[in-house]
Amino acid sequence: MDQYKKEFIEFMVDSEVLTFGDFTTKSGRKTPFFINAGNYRSGRQLSLLGDYYAKAIKENFGTDFQILFGPAYKGIPLSVTTSVSLSKSYGADVAYCSNRKEQKDHGDVGGFLGAKLQDGDKIIIIEDVTTAGTSIYETMPLLKSAANVNVLGLIISVDRMEKGRGAQSALKELADAFNIETCAIVTMEEVVGYLHNRAIDGRVYIDDEIKSSIDAYYEIYGAKA
């Protein structure tokens, strides 16, 4: 596993973004792990987060695109901090854009903030995690109605590797539905493989008991390859 992936996993647990226990997802699934990107709050955390996303974008997509689109609301800070990191680390002057939940009828009017979408723009969508891909199914029509844009792909922080609307993972379903590339900074397989019985700052986050719970969860909800 690449060093930056290991560092990102430790960064998530240190930021209390990735936690383990008993949780319920929006879809009603009982899960032994939870990812809450809302816990990235400080300037240092957001700066580092942007750096990790930028590294993964560079490796998976390169920098030949114009817009980094973050669906509201969590995608807004992700698109901003990552566009800064792309410029800082790779000299790529990529603009950010996000949708508004409500249309603005004064000043900077319209349903978007940031860059104005134009025909031919190449776009990467940035999200935190996706379980069923709902926000992307909502986002794609918005983008296509704004301009004749070319959505190249989607990047998220963690691939949960579980069933989406069908038997395949949400990322695979989105890739097939919209003919785009999809990727994550890390997968849950990488997370579990790295953290199992490994002490981070004196604490083991995934011991044998939690590992068994995760394995049992994937027996039910794991996506088909």
GISUL-V105688 format. One record per pair of residues at least 12 apart in sequence whose C-alpha atoms are under 7 Angstrom apart, sorted by the first residue. I is the first residue (numbers start at 1). J is the second residue. If there is no record, write none. Layout:
I/J
I/J
This chain:
5/185
5/186
8/52
9/191
15/39
15/40
16/39
17/35
17/36
17/37
17/39
18/34
18/35
18/36
19/33
19/34
19/35
20/32
20/33
20/34
21/33
31/217
32/213
32/214
37/128
46/81
47/81
50/78
50/81
50/82
50/85
51/82
51/85
53/82
53/185
54/82
54/85
54/86
56/185
63/92
65/122
65/123
66/94
66/95
66/121
66/122
66/123
67/94
67/95
67/96
67/97
67/121
67/122
67/123
67/124
68/83
68/94
68/95
68/96
68/97
68/123
68/124
68/125
68/126
69/96
69/97
69/98
69/123
69/124
69/125
69/126
70/97
70/98
70/125
70/126
70/127
71/98
71/99
71/139
72/98
72/99
72/100
72/101
75/126
75/127
76/98
78/126
79/96
79/126
80/96
83/95
83/96
95/115
96/114
96/115
97/112
97/113
97/114
97/115
98/112
98/113
98/114
99/111
99/112
99/113
100/112
100/113
117/146
117/147
118/147
118/148
118/149
119/147
119/148
119/149
120/148
120/149
120/150
121/149
121/150
122/149
122/150
122/151
122/152
123/150
123/151
123/152
124/151
124/152
124/153
124/154
125/153
125/154
125/155
126/154
126/155
126/156
127/155
127/156
128/156
128/157
129/156
129/157
129/158
129/159
130/170
131/164
131/170
132/164
132/165
132/170
133/170
133/174
151/180
152/180
152/181
153/180
153/181
153/182
154/181
154/182
154/183
155/182
155/183
155/184
156/183
156/184
156/185
157/184
157/185
157/186
158/184
158/185
158/186
158/187
158/188
159/184
159/186
159/187
159/188
160/187
160/188
161/187
161/188
161/222
161/223
162/221
162/222
162/223
163/221
163/222
163/223
167/223
167/224
168/223
168/224
168/225
169/223
